[in-house]
Amino acid sequence: MPNEDWANLKKYRNANKVLLEASKKENMVVFMGNSITEKWVQFHPEFFQENNFIGRGISGQTTSQMLLRFKQDVINLKPKIVVIHAGTNDIAGNKGPISIEQIADNIFSMAELAKVYNIKVVLASVLPVSSYSWSPSIKPVEKINNLNRLIQTYAKANNLVYLDYYTKMVNNENGLIEVYGRDTVHPNVKGYAVMETLVLQALNNIN
């Protein structure tokens, strides 16, 4: 019998239990994502603590995995807002081939689930990537641009906030600006500082 926790449902199980048992948090914001979100909490925990933000990122995860754990790691926490930042690991092929349209549909499904539970949604762009060190055969630039266009179009059509990290962090070769990255994919402290300014602006635009 297979015993793999494919979506890593156990990752935040205890933390979620503690959070739910604590005194009720008003205006909480949950960040759903991958390693970019997970490392953000580790690099700058004060940003999350001071703003009542909860990180629910898991390194390496694809949108399919996030969709599976969205109920327990976002909806059950009853936040006011969810920031969904996903897609780069799908493009990298972490769990096998998947089309840009299927990636987008997974992201949109998370947004639609949040809406059912009266959670406001911020949809973030995928960060610029010129190459993936673990998937060197992948050419991500056009795929990222196409996915970001789909996300932006969906957000506009559904009156959701689109959080554009990409424009402020892209270099002339459609990759991540070197001073903002630990590598070609993951932000460093300076990169996260840019993202923090942008996410606070986006949250201020929510009615």
Backbone as ProteinMPNN parsed JSONL, in Angstrom:
{"seq_chain_A": "MPNEDWANLKKYRNANKVLLEASKKENMVVFMGNSITEKWVQFHPEFFQENNFIGRGISGQTTSQMLLRFKQDVINLKPKIVVIHAGTNDIAGNKGPISIEQIADNIFSMAELAKVYNIKVVLASVLPVSSYSWSPSIKPVEKINNLNRLIQTYAKANNLVYLDYYTKMVNNENGLIEVYGRDTVHPNVKGYAVMETLVLQALNNIN", "coords_chain_A": {"N_chain_A": [[0.842, -1.191, 0.0], [0.599, 2.199, -0.88], [2.205, 4.824, 0.933], [2.884, 7.429, 0.858], [2.769, 10.82, 1.723], [1.538, 12.691, -0.342], [0.759, 15.367, -0.846], [1.85, 16.543, 1.324], [0.32, 16.863, 3.688], [0.695, 16.7, 6.373], [2.509, 18.61, 7.098], [1.788, 21.216, 8.17], [-0.039, 20.485, 10.056], [0.007, 20.311, 12.933], [0.698, 22.95, 13.564], [-1.495, 24.294, 12.544], [-3.487, 23.328, 14.223], [-2.699, 24.412, 16.7], [-2.968, 27.113, 16.082], [-5.712, 27.329, 15.634], [-6.67, 26.759, 18.14], [-5.831, 28.864, 19.605], [-6.504, 32.225, 20.818], [-8.984, 33.964, 19.004], [-7.997, 35.239, 15.858], [-8.237, 38.295, 14.336], [-8.713, 39.559, 11.032], [-6.743, 38.041, 9.708], [-4.189, 37.003, 7.428], [-3.435, 34.563, 5.112], [-0.682, 33.104, 3.518], [-0.382, 31.22, 0.784], [1.752, 28.938, -0.736], [4.935, 28.014, -2.24], [8.398, 27.104, -1.938], [9.335, 29.701, -2.035], [7.548, 31.182, -0.54], [7.744, 29.749, 1.881], [10.472, 30.135, 2.639], [10.46, 32.869, 2.892], [9.103, 33.372, 5.296], [10.975, 32.284, 7.015], [13.238, 33.873, 6.544], [12.389, 36.455, 7.202], [10.734, 36.601, 9.714], [9.556, 38.49, 11.365], [8.109, 40.225, 9.75], [5.854, 38.735, 9.113], [4.811, 38.165, 11.66], [4.277, 40.719, 12.735], [2.306, 41.697, 11.073], [0.167, 40.016, 11.238], [0.228, 37.835, 9.52], [0.187, 34.6, 8.078], [2.262, 32.024, 7.158], [2.068, 29.53, 4.711], [3.692, 27.95, 3.042], [5.29, 25.402, 1.078], [8.224, 23.852, 0.271], [9.094, 23.095, -3.057], [6.56, 22.445, -3.929], [3.794, 21.9, -6.159], [0.982, 23.346, -7.951], [-1.095, 21.494, -7.963], [-0.655, 19.982, -5.661], [-0.933, 21.984, -3.732], [-3.603, 22.647, -4.066], [-4.844, 20.365, -3.07], [-4.298, 20.566, -0.338], [-5.497, 22.898, 0.373], [-7.898, 23.276, 1.739], [-7.391, 22.499, 4.447], [-5.139, 24.021, 5.116], [-5.702, 26.636, 4.548], [-8.578, 27.42, 4.256], [-9.797, 26.282, 6.581], [-8.582, 27.744, 8.565], [-9.837, 30.12, 8.59], [-9.183, 32.753, 7.5], [-9.112, 36.311, 6.743], [-8.115, 37.035, 4.283], [-6.478, 35.446, 1.518], [-3.316, 35.028, 0.069], [-2.254, 33.858, -2.896], [0.42, 32.284, -4.281], [1.85, 30.714, -6.76], [2.953, 28.13, -9.074], [5.491, 28.109, -10.337], [6.952, 25.763, -9.804], [5.43, 23.865, -11.096], [5.876, 24.592, -13.746], [8.555, 24.011, -13.837], [8.388, 21.308, -13.894], [8.191, 19.625, -11.661], [6.462, 17.594, -10.721], [5.994, 16.173, -12.959], [4.789, 16.42, -16.419], [2.635, 19.178, -17.185], [0.13, 21.288, -18.411], [0.118, 24.832, -19.169], [-2.436, 25.871, -19.005], [-3.682, 24.017, -17.326], [-2.237, 24.422, -14.969], [-3.025, 27.049, -14.413], [-5.775, 26.596, -14.031], [-5.751, 25.114, -11.644], [-4.874, 27.081, -9.856], [-6.979, 28.895, -10.131], [-9.039, 27.34, -9.144], [-8.382, 27.196, -6.433], [-8.788, 29.88, -5.782], [-11.542, 30.034, -6.233], [-12.563, 28.26, -4.329], [-11.83, 29.654, -2.011], [-13.471, 31.896, -2.286], [-16.032, 30.798, -1.947], [-16.021, 30.432, 0.776], [-15.993, 32.973, 1.716], [-13.532, 34.245, 1.786], [-11.272, 36.67, 0.956], [-9.318, 37.192, -2.007], [-5.983, 37.358, -3.167], [-4.149, 37.192, -6.053], [-1.033, 36.241, -7.0], [1.621, 37.04, -9.255], [3.818, 34.774, -10.982], [7.257, 34.671, -10.212], [9.984, 36.088, -12.154], [12.025, 33.835, -14.01], [14.962, 32.594, -15.341], [16.147, 30.142, -15.686], [16.009, 26.787, -14.358], [17.868, 25.252, -11.919], [17.601, 22.612, -11.18], [16.122, 21.573, -13.199], [17.345, 21.758, -15.927], [16.717, 21.531, -18.627], [14.35, 22.776, -19.08], [12.722, 25.551, -20.509], [11.768, 28.395, -19.246], [10.803, 31.053, -19.625], [8.84, 32.013, -21.581], [6.683, 30.427, -20.816], [6.184, 31.257, -18.189], [5.46, 33.929, -18.648], [3.113, 33.516, -20.144], [1.508, 32.155, -18.252], [1.303, 34.117, -16.26], [-0.16, 36.051, -17.647], [-2.608, 34.731, -17.943], [-3.362, 34.503, -15.248], [-3.553, 37.215, -14.5], [-5.591, 38.091, -16.223], [-7.741, 36.511, -15.365], [-7.986, 37.422, -12.718], [-8.77, 40.09, -13.147], [-11.211, 39.707, -14.483], [-12.715, 38.576, -12.486], [-12.806, 40.333, -10.445], [-10.683, 40.343, -8.593], [-7.698, 40.969, -6.682], [-4.715, 41.464, -8.386], [-1.437, 40.673, -7.883], [1.465, 41.945, -8.812], [4.435, 40.814, -8.849], [6.316, 40.275, -10.742], [6.996, 42.359, -12.643], [8.535, 44.236, -11.213], [10.751, 42.783, -10.574], [12.082, 41.678, -12.673], [14.749, 41.203, -15.014], [16.653, 42.482, -17.865], [16.836, 40.268, -19.448], [14.684, 38.724, -19.012], [14.844, 37.292, -16.664], [15.334, 36.752, -13.1], [16.226, 39.639, -11.353], [19.564, 39.99, -10.498], [20.55, 41.023, -8.049], [18.432, 40.668, -6.413], [18.152, 37.988, -5.946], [18.829, 34.705, -4.534], [19.499, 32.752, -6.177], [18.636, 31.756, -9.494], [15.953, 31.556, -9.145], [14.943, 31.866, -6.488], [14.182, 34.423, -4.145], [16.354, 36.694, -2.331], [17.113, 38.431, 0.756], [16.899, 41.122, -0.04], [15.281, 40.846, -2.275], [12.935, 39.867, -1.094], [12.261, 42.119, 0.366], [11.387, 43.87, -1.618], [9.128, 42.443, -2.459], [7.627, 42.548, -0.132], [6.87, 45.25, 0.074], [5.246, 45.394, -2.188], [3.232, 43.497, -1.65], [1.969, 44.56, 0.579], [0.923, 46.899, -0.517], [-0.896, 45.719, -2.299], [-2.669, 44.453, -0.551], [-3.793, 46.638, 0.64], [-5.482, 47.457, -1.326], [-7.696, 45.914, -1.203], [-11.131, 45.681, -0.745]], "CA_chain_A": [[0.0, 0.0, 0.0], [1.398, 3.435, -0.873], [2.063, 5.58, 2.182], [3.444, 8.764, 0.67], [1.909, 11.988, 1.953], [1.884, 13.363, -1.587], [0.557, 16.817, -0.735], [2.458, 16.962, 2.591], [-0.76, 17.339, 4.552], [1.149, 16.705, 7.771], [3.481, 19.689, 7.32], [1.281, 22.279, 9.043], [-1.171, 19.962, 10.829], [0.115, 20.722, 14.336], [0.663, 24.415, 13.624], [-2.883, 24.702, 12.326], [-4.227, 23.009, 15.443], [-2.337, 25.426, 17.688], [-3.538, 28.385, 15.654], [-7.161, 27.273, 15.819], [-6.952, 26.723, 19.574], [-5.455, 30.157, 20.179], [-7.566, 33.228, 20.775], [-9.33, 34.258, 17.608], [-7.233, 36.299, 15.217], [-9.011, 39.071, 13.378], [-8.026, 40.083, 9.849], [-5.575, 37.228, 9.406], [-3.886, 36.776, 6.025], [-2.653, 33.348, 4.901], [0.107, 33.066, 2.291], [-0.271, 29.863, 0.248], [2.799, 28.951, -1.755], [5.983, 27.002, -2.321], [9.597, 27.454, -1.171], [9.49, 31.157, -1.984], [6.769, 31.591, 0.628], [8.287, 29.117, 3.089], [11.722, 30.799, 3.011], [10.129, 34.243, 3.27], [8.809, 33.333, 6.735], [12.227, 31.996, 7.72], [14.16, 34.998, 6.389], [11.871, 37.675, 7.833], [9.552, 36.226, 10.495], [8.92, 39.67, 11.97], [7.141, 40.761, 8.79], [4.64, 37.948, 9.254], [4.279, 38.318, 13.015], [3.792, 42.079, 12.967], [1.168, 41.994, 10.21], [-0.835, 38.961, 11.376], [0.332, 36.998, 8.331], [0.494, 33.199, 8.347], [2.88, 31.391, 5.997], [1.758, 28.124, 4.45], [4.454, 27.538, 1.876], [6.028, 24.142, 1.173], [9.254, 23.803, -0.765], [8.962, 22.149, -4.155], [5.186, 22.063, -4.251], [3.076, 22.316, -7.36], [-0.39, 23.817, -7.701], [-1.946, 20.333, -7.68], [-0.472, 19.658, -4.249], [-1.519, 23.074, -2.948], [-5.06, 22.535, -4.15], [-5.248, 19.291, -2.17], [-4.201, 20.969, 1.07], [-6.034, 24.253, 0.523], [-8.955, 23.285, 2.762], [-6.868, 22.454, 5.813], [-4.087, 25.011, 5.375], [-6.215, 27.989, 4.337], [-9.996, 27.618, 4.564], [-10.11, 25.943, 7.978], [-8.022, 28.774, 9.445], [-10.794, 31.23, 8.519], [-8.538, 34.066, 7.353], [-9.833, 37.336, 5.981], [-7.535, 37.106, 2.938], [-5.421, 34.513, 1.149], [-2.424, 35.405, -1.026], [-1.869, 32.626, -3.575], [1.608, 32.473, -5.117], [2.09, 29.334, -7.167], [3.078, 27.843, -10.502], [6.847, 27.965, -10.882], [7.375, 24.359, -9.725], [4.729, 23.159, -12.172], [6.61, 24.898, -14.981], [9.821, 23.277, -13.73], [8.115, 19.888, -14.078], [8.497, 18.891, -10.43], [5.627, 16.397, -10.596], [5.694, 15.69, -14.295], [4.254, 17.395, -17.37], [1.344, 19.806, -16.942], [-0.001, 22.43, -19.311], [-0.067, 26.142, -18.54], [-3.869, 26.003, -18.72], [-3.979, 23.199, -16.142], [-1.672, 25.146, -13.822], [-3.927, 28.167, -14.151], [-7.028, 26.069, -13.491], [-5.524, 24.785, -10.233], [-4.843, 28.353, -9.124], [-8.333, 29.445, -10.132], [-9.851, 26.507, -8.248], [-8.114, 27.667, -5.07], [-9.48, 31.161, -5.632], [-12.978, 29.799, -6.177], [-12.826, 27.69, -3.014], [-11.759, 30.748, -1.04], [-14.646, 32.748, -2.459], [-17.168, 30.1, -1.334], [-15.916, 30.605, 2.221], [-15.924, 34.415, 1.998], [-12.142, 34.665, 1.968], [-10.84, 37.51, -0.159], [-8.204, 36.547, -2.706], [-4.94, 38.05, -3.919], [-3.441, 36.264, -6.94], [0.298, 36.784, -7.279], [2.325, 36.585, -10.452], [5.021, 33.966, -10.844], [8.473, 35.476, -10.331], [10.787, 35.797, -13.343], [13.022, 32.767, -13.904], [15.649, 32.342, -16.608], [16.445, 28.711, -15.751], [15.904, 26.031, -13.11], [19.084, 24.444, -11.77], [17.237, 21.196, -11.054], [15.481, 21.169, -14.454], [18.04, 22.613, -16.895], [16.158, 21.432, -19.981], [13.132, 23.596, -19.154], [12.853, 26.955, -20.923], [10.581, 28.872, -18.532], [10.43, 32.461, -19.793], [7.557, 32.168, -22.271], [5.648, 29.772, -20.025], [5.866, 32.14, -17.069], [4.711, 35.067, -19.175], [1.772, 33.059, -20.505], [0.756, 31.884, -17.028], [0.988, 35.395, -15.61], [-1.25, 36.692, -18.397], [-3.847, 34.047, -17.578], [-3.701, 34.878, -13.867], [-3.976, 38.614, -14.49], [-6.884, 38.173, -16.902], [-8.736, 35.915, -14.467], [-8.182, 38.333, -11.589], [-9.546, 41.241, -13.607], [-12.566, 39.263, -14.817], [-13.419, 38.15, -11.278], [-12.692, 41.406, -9.457], [-9.706, 39.977, -7.582], [-6.463, 41.752, -6.735], [-3.562, 40.836, -9.017], [-0.201, 41.143, -7.259], [2.48, 41.837, -9.86], [5.83, 40.773, -8.429], [7.168, 40.049, -11.908], [7.474, 43.585, -13.294], [9.538, 44.902, -10.382], [11.867, 41.898, -10.256], [12.597, 41.07, -13.896], [15.865, 41.896, -15.645], [16.524, 42.674, -19.318], [16.831, 38.959, -20.107], [13.483, 38.037, -18.513], [15.161, 36.495, -15.483], [15.278, 37.457, -11.825], [17.315, 40.595, -11.139], [20.566, 39.26, -9.722], [20.686, 41.547, -6.694], [17.247, 40.258, -5.656], [18.017, 36.542, -5.878], [19.843, 33.791, -4.027], [19.817, 31.989, -7.379], [17.796, 32.243, -10.595], [14.543, 31.298, -8.823], [14.535, 32.219, -5.13], [14.61, 35.742, -3.686], [17.144, 36.887, -1.12], [16.484, 39.411, 1.653], [16.545, 42.309, -0.827], [14.133, 40.483, -3.092], [11.749, 39.817, -0.237], [11.899, 43.491, 0.729], [10.573, 44.362, -2.741], [7.862, 41.736, -2.404], [6.873, 43.031, 1.027], [6.251, 46.524, -0.303], [4.2, 45.128, -3.172], [2.097, 42.784, -1.066], [1.249, 45.504, 1.444], [0.135, 47.736, -1.422], [-1.993, 44.916, -2.829], [-3.645, 44.234, 0.511], [-4.496, 47.914, 0.856], [-6.458, 47.628, -2.387], [-8.84, 45.026, -0.977], [-12.273, 46.368, -0.122]], "C_chain_A": [[0.886, 1.253, 0.0], [1.16, 4.225, 0.399], [2.629, 6.993, 2.069], [2.397, 9.84, 0.934], [2.173, 12.959, 0.803], [1.769, 14.882, -1.509], [1.147, 17.39, 0.55], [1.42, 17.585, 3.526], [-0.329, 17.43, 6.013], [2.01, 17.925, 8.114], [2.992, 20.71, 8.348], [0.152, 21.799, 9.952], [-1.134, 20.443, 12.277], [0.044, 22.236, 14.479], [-0.758, 24.934, 13.428], [-3.721, 24.46, 13.575], [-3.959, 24.046, 16.527], [-2.988, 26.757, 17.347], [-5.037, 28.424, 15.913], [-7.548, 27.28, 17.295], [-6.609, 28.03, 20.269], [-6.64, 31.111, 20.128], [-7.76, 33.676, 19.331], [-8.527, 35.432, 17.062], [-8.107, 37.002, 14.191], [-8.116, 39.494, 12.208], [-6.743, 39.333, 9.505], [-5.434, 37.036, 7.889], [-3.011, 35.527, 5.926], [-1.959, 33.429, 3.541], [0.274, 31.603, 1.876], [0.787, 29.854, -0.85], [3.76, 27.796, -1.658], [7.196, 27.45, -1.499], [9.799, 28.961, -1.059], [8.732, 31.717, -0.791], [7.358, 31.022, 1.91], [9.557, 29.82, 3.564], [11.498, 32.244, 3.443], [9.873, 34.311, 4.775], [10.084, 33.114, 7.529], [13.184, 33.182, 7.684], [13.702, 36.243, 7.146], [10.602, 37.373, 8.629], [8.813, 37.417, 11.084], [7.866, 40.273, 11.049], [5.807, 40.039, 8.918], [4.006, 38.163, 10.624], [3.629, 39.685, 13.213], [2.531, 42.398, 12.176], [0.046, 40.961, 10.29], [-0.931, 38.122, 10.107], [0.742, 35.583, 8.754], [1.056, 32.568, 7.078], [2.508, 29.921, 5.888], [2.405, 27.692, 3.13], [5.167, 26.219, 2.126], [6.966, 24.041, -0.029], [8.959, 22.717, -1.793], [7.548, 21.881, -4.622], [4.658, 22.678, -5.545], [1.668, 22.764, -6.985], [-1.33, 22.655, -7.396], [-1.854, 19.94, -6.209], [-1.102, 20.73, -3.36], [-3.037, 22.994, -2.929], [-5.568, 21.457, -3.199], [-5.238, 19.726, -0.713], [-4.834, 22.33, 1.354], [-7.091, 24.329, 1.62], [-8.365, 23.355, 4.163], [-5.906, 23.595, 6.112], [-4.525, 26.451, 5.136], [-7.648, 28.111, 4.861], [-10.303, 27.37, 6.035], [-9.568, 26.953, 8.979], [-8.886, 30.028, 9.488], [-10.109, 32.6, 8.434], [-9.47, 35.056, 6.665], [-9.417, 37.285, 4.518], [-6.565, 35.947, 2.748], [-4.639, 35.11, -0.015], [-1.909, 34.11, -1.643], [-0.722, 32.917, -4.536], [2.104, 31.099, -5.53], [2.33, 29.246, -8.668], [4.48, 27.573, -10.998], [7.319, 26.516, -10.843], [6.65, 23.488, -10.738], [5.482, 23.34, -13.482], [7.947, 24.157, -15.006], [9.632, 21.771, -13.901], [8.342, 19.035, -12.855], [7.708, 17.6, -10.259], [5.203, 15.866, -11.964], [5.056, 16.754, -15.173], [2.867, 17.9, -16.964], [1.27, 21.037, -17.835], [-0.17, 23.728, -18.522], [-1.536, 26.329, -18.164], [-4.265, 25.198, -17.485], [-3.42, 23.835, -14.87], [-2.615, 26.274, -13.427], [-5.232, 27.686, -13.525], [-6.883, 25.681, -12.025], [-5.524, 26.043, -9.372], [-6.243, 28.942, -9.026], [-9.249, 28.638, -9.219], [-9.624, 26.896, -6.795], [-8.839, 28.976, -4.81], [-10.979, 30.961, -5.471], [-13.394, 29.153, -4.857], [-12.817, 28.775, -1.942], [-13.016, 31.612, -1.095], [-15.877, 32.124, -1.816], [-17.2, 30.332, 0.176], [-15.689, 32.069, 2.628], [-14.515, 34.883, 2.382], [-11.735, 35.47, 0.75], [-9.519, 36.987, -0.711], [-7.279, 37.567, -3.367], [-4.209, 36.988, -4.745], [-2.116, 36.894, -7.352], [0.873, 36.21, -8.566], [3.451, 35.641, -10.07], [6.229, 34.894, -11.003], [9.205, 35.148, -11.632], [11.832, 34.731, -13.052], [13.645, 32.58, -15.281], [15.952, 30.868, -16.802], [16.263, 28.098, -14.373], [17.119, 25.126, -12.997], [18.762, 22.952, -11.719], [16.502, 20.665, -12.286], [16.07, 21.981, -15.606], [17.472, 22.556, -18.307], [14.92, 22.303, -20.175], [13.48, 25.017, -19.566], [11.636, 27.707, -20.389], [10.039, 30.233, -18.929], [9.054, 32.628, -20.43], [6.414, 31.55, -21.47], [5.226, 30.636, -18.845], [5.056, 33.338, -17.546], [3.282, 34.678, -19.538], [0.919, 32.795, -19.274], [0.373, 33.181, -16.324], [-0.128, 36.14, -16.336], [-2.596, 36.054, -18.054], [-4.302, 34.439, -16.174], [-4.236, 36.308, -13.813], [-5.362, 38.781, -15.12], [-8.003, 37.629, -16.015], [-9.031, 36.856, -13.296], [-9.048, 39.521, -11.99], [-10.996, 40.857, -13.858], [-13.39, 38.936, -13.582], [-13.267, 39.131, -10.121], [-11.809, 41.008, -8.267], [-8.469, 40.863, -7.737], [-5.357, 40.91, -7.369], [-2.299, 41.484, -8.46], [0.956, 40.894, -8.217], [3.886, 41.949, -9.27], [6.755, 40.859, -9.645], [7.809, 41.346, -12.42], [8.604, 44.249, -12.53], [10.799, 44.063, -10.172], [12.515, 41.267, -11.479], [13.749, 41.893, -14.469], [15.664, 41.962, -17.163], [16.49, 41.368, -20.102], [15.669, 38.091, -19.619], [13.772, 37.049, -17.393], [15.039, 37.352, -14.232], [16.481, 38.391, -11.699], [18.3, 40.012, -10.127], [20.647, 39.728, -8.277], [19.517, 41.137, -5.813], [17.189, 38.747, -5.413], [19.162, 35.821, -5.193], [20.349, 32.907, -5.156], [18.913, 32.533, -8.479], [16.304, 32.14, -10.294], [14.103, 31.951, -7.515], [15.046, 33.594, -4.712], [15.553, 35.653, -2.494], [16.438, 37.944, -0.268], [16.066, 40.666, 0.89], [15.336, 42.037, -1.717], [12.855, 40.443, -2.285], [11.314, 41.211, 0.194], [11.048, 44.13, -0.365], [9.188, 43.735, -2.683], [6.999, 42.234, -1.247], [6.175, 44.351, 0.722], [5.07, 46.285, -1.23], [2.991, 44.441, -2.552], [1.306, 43.692, -0.133], [0.399, 46.453, 0.612], [-1.085, 46.985, -1.939], [-3.08, 44.718, -1.776], [-4.428, 45.495, 0.817], [-5.56, 48.17, -0.201], [-7.688, 46.724, -2.245], [-9.933, 45.769, -0.228], [-12.755, 45.613, 1.104]], "O_chain_A": [[1.819, 1.351, 0.797], [0.033, 4.289, 0.89], [2.826, 7.67, 3.079], [1.278, 9.772, 0.425], [2.928, 13.921, 0.947], [2.609, 15.597, -2.056], [0.973, 18.573, 0.843], [1.614, 18.671, 4.072], [-0.932, 18.164, 6.796], [2.214, 18.233, 9.288], [3.713, 21.029, 9.293], [-0.542, 22.617, 10.557], [-2.14, 20.931, 12.792], [-0.591, 22.75, 15.4], [-1.17, 25.9, 14.071], [-4.56, 25.283, 13.94], [-4.885, 24.505, 17.195], [-3.5, 27.447, 18.229], [-5.568, 29.44, 16.361], [-8.626, 27.751, 17.657], [-7.046, 28.275, 21.393], [-7.649, 30.836, 19.478], [-6.81, 33.751, 18.551], [-8.394, 36.472, 17.707], [-8.649, 36.368, 13.285], [-6.924, 39.75, 12.379], [-5.767, 39.938, 9.061], [-6.425, 36.924, 7.168], [-1.969, 35.441, 6.577], [-2.58, 33.78, 2.538], [0.984, 30.842, 2.534], [0.733, 30.657, -1.781], [3.459, 26.75, -1.084], [7.033, 28.108, -0.471], [10.376, 29.438, -0.083], [9.216, 32.621, -0.11], [7.46, 31.727, 2.914], [9.71, 30.076, 4.758], [12.249, 32.781, 4.257], [10.373, 35.211, 5.451], [10.256, 33.694, 8.6], [13.862, 33.467, 8.67], [14.524, 36.995, 7.67], [9.518, 37.831, 8.267], [7.598, 37.371, 11.28], [6.844, 40.775, 11.517], [4.75, 40.664, 8.84], [2.79, 38.326, 10.727], [2.549, 39.785, 13.795], [1.765, 43.279, 12.567], [-0.91, 41.012, 9.515], [-2.021, 37.748, 9.673], [1.542, 35.404, 9.673], [0.399, 32.577, 6.037], [2.619, 29.165, 6.853], [1.752, 27.148, 2.239], [5.6, 25.943, 3.244], [6.545, 24.133, -1.181], [8.623, 21.583, -1.45], [7.345, 21.168, -5.605], [5.017, 23.784, -5.948], [1.224, 22.585, -5.851], [-2.28, 22.828, -6.632], [-2.862, 19.604, -5.587], [-1.731, 20.412, -2.351], [-3.674, 23.243, -1.905], [-6.621, 21.626, -2.585], [-6.089, 19.295, 0.065], [-4.713, 22.851, 2.463], [-7.174, 25.321, 2.344], [-8.788, 24.176, 4.976], [-5.859, 24.086, 7.24], [-3.802, 27.385, 5.482], [-7.891, 28.841, 5.822], [-10.998, 28.167, 6.665], [-10.037, 27.016, 10.115], [-8.682, 30.897, 10.335], [-10.423, 33.5, 9.212], [-10.485, 34.675, 6.082], [-10.24, 37.465, 3.62], [-5.909, 35.515, 3.696], [-5.222, 35.632, -0.965], [-1.204, 33.348, -0.983], [-0.868, 33.692, -5.481], [2.715, 30.394, -4.727], [1.971, 30.144, -9.429], [4.649, 26.869, -11.993], [8.019, 26.077, -11.755], [7.194, 22.481, -11.192], [5.703, 22.386, -14.229], [8.412, 23.731, -16.063], [10.611, 21.037, -14.037], [8.653, 17.85, -12.974], [8.222, 16.622, -9.716], [4.179, 15.196, -12.095], [4.81, 17.871, -14.718], [2.037, 17.139, -16.464], [2.261, 21.75, -17.991], [-0.553, 23.712, -17.352], [-1.838, 26.888, -17.109], [-5.09, 25.646, -16.689], [-4.058, 23.792, -13.817], [-2.958, 26.433, -12.255], [-5.736, 28.306, -12.59], [-7.806, 25.898, -11.24], [-6.106, 26.062, -8.288], [-6.647, 29.43, -7.971], [-10.144, 29.2, -8.587], [-10.569, 26.923, -6.006], [-9.433, 29.165, -3.748], [-11.616, 31.639, -4.666], [-14.46, 29.463, -4.324], [-13.689, 28.81, -1.074], [-13.553, 32.008, -0.061], [-16.682, 32.828, -1.207], [-18.271, 30.418, 0.779], [-15.249, 32.356, 3.742], [-14.344, 35.792, 3.193], [-11.847, 34.988, -0.377], [-8.708, 36.415, 0.017], [-7.726, 38.503, -4.031], [-3.71, 36.005, -4.198], [-2.089, 37.954, -7.977], [0.639, 35.052, -8.913], [3.975, 35.706, -8.958], [6.214, 35.798, -11.838], [9.062, 34.045, -12.158], [12.447, 34.723, -11.986], [12.933, 32.426, -16.274], [16.012, 30.385, -17.932], [16.348, 28.784, -13.355], [17.373, 24.317, -13.89], [19.559, 22.126, -12.164], [16.281, 19.46, -12.411], [15.373, 22.803, -16.201], [17.728, 23.457, -19.106], [14.492, 22.538, -21.305], [14.417, 25.615, -19.037], [10.573, 27.666, -21.009], [8.896, 30.545, -18.594], [8.194, 33.313, -19.876], [5.306, 32.086, -21.447], [4.038, 30.733, -18.538], [4.072, 33.716, -16.911], [2.346, 35.43, -19.268], [-0.256, 33.161, -19.241], [-0.753, 33.325, -15.848], [-0.955, 36.79, -15.696], [-3.599, 36.749, -17.895], [-5.487, 34.679, -15.942], [-5.245, 36.578, -13.161], [-6.2, 39.524, -14.608], [-9.079, 38.22, -15.928], [-10.189, 37.059, -12.931], [-9.955, 39.91, -11.255], [-11.909, 41.596, -13.488], [-14.618, 39.008, -13.615], [-13.56, 38.805, -8.97], [-12.126, 41.287, -7.111], [-8.233, 41.434, -8.802], [-5.097, 39.786, -6.941], [-2.119, 42.698, -8.557], [1.375, 39.752, -8.407], [4.455, 43.038, -9.201], [7.836, 41.443, -9.578], [9.024, 41.411, -12.605], [9.538, 44.771, -13.139], [11.8, 44.561, -9.655], [13.397, 40.418, -11.347], [13.731, 43.122, -14.418], [14.626, 41.545, -17.676], [16.152, 41.36, -21.286], [15.677, 36.873, -19.796], [13.033, 36.084, -17.199], [14.685, 38.53, -14.302], [17.62, 37.976, -11.913], [17.912, 39.594, -9.036], [20.797, 38.908, -7.371], [19.6, 41.247, -4.59], [16.273, 38.27, -4.743], [20.312, 36.254, -5.253], [21.463, 32.385, -5.111], [18.467, 33.677, -8.391], [15.478, 32.583, -11.092], [13.016, 32.523, -7.44], [16.223, 33.899, -4.907], [15.551, 34.673, -1.75], [15.294, 38.305, -0.544], [14.994, 41.215, 1.145], [14.473, 42.898, -1.888], [11.813, 40.924, -2.731], [10.121, 41.458, 0.37], [10.094, 44.85, -0.07], [8.184, 44.429, -2.842], [5.778, 42.328, -1.374], [5.012, 44.539, 1.08], [4.016, 46.903, -1.076], [1.852, 44.764, -2.887], [0.081, 43.59, -0.072], [-0.725, 46.777, 0.995], [-2.18, 47.544, -2.01], [-4.27, 44.807, -2.079], [-5.593, 45.43, 1.208], [-6.444, 49.003, -0.002], [-8.602, 46.77, -3.068], [-9.682, 46.406, 0.795], [-13.707, 46.039, 1.757]]}, "name": "protein", "num_of_chains": 1, "seq": "MPNEDWANLKKYRNANKVLLEASKKENMVVFMGNSITEKWVQFHPEFFQENNFIGRGISGQTTSQMLLRFKQDVINLKPKIVVIHAGTNDIAGNKGPISIEQIADNIFSMAELAKVYNIKVVLASVLPVSSYSWSPSIKPVEKINNLNRLIQTYAKANNLVYLDYYTKMVNNENGLIEVYGRDTVHPNVKGYAVMETLVLQALNNIN"}
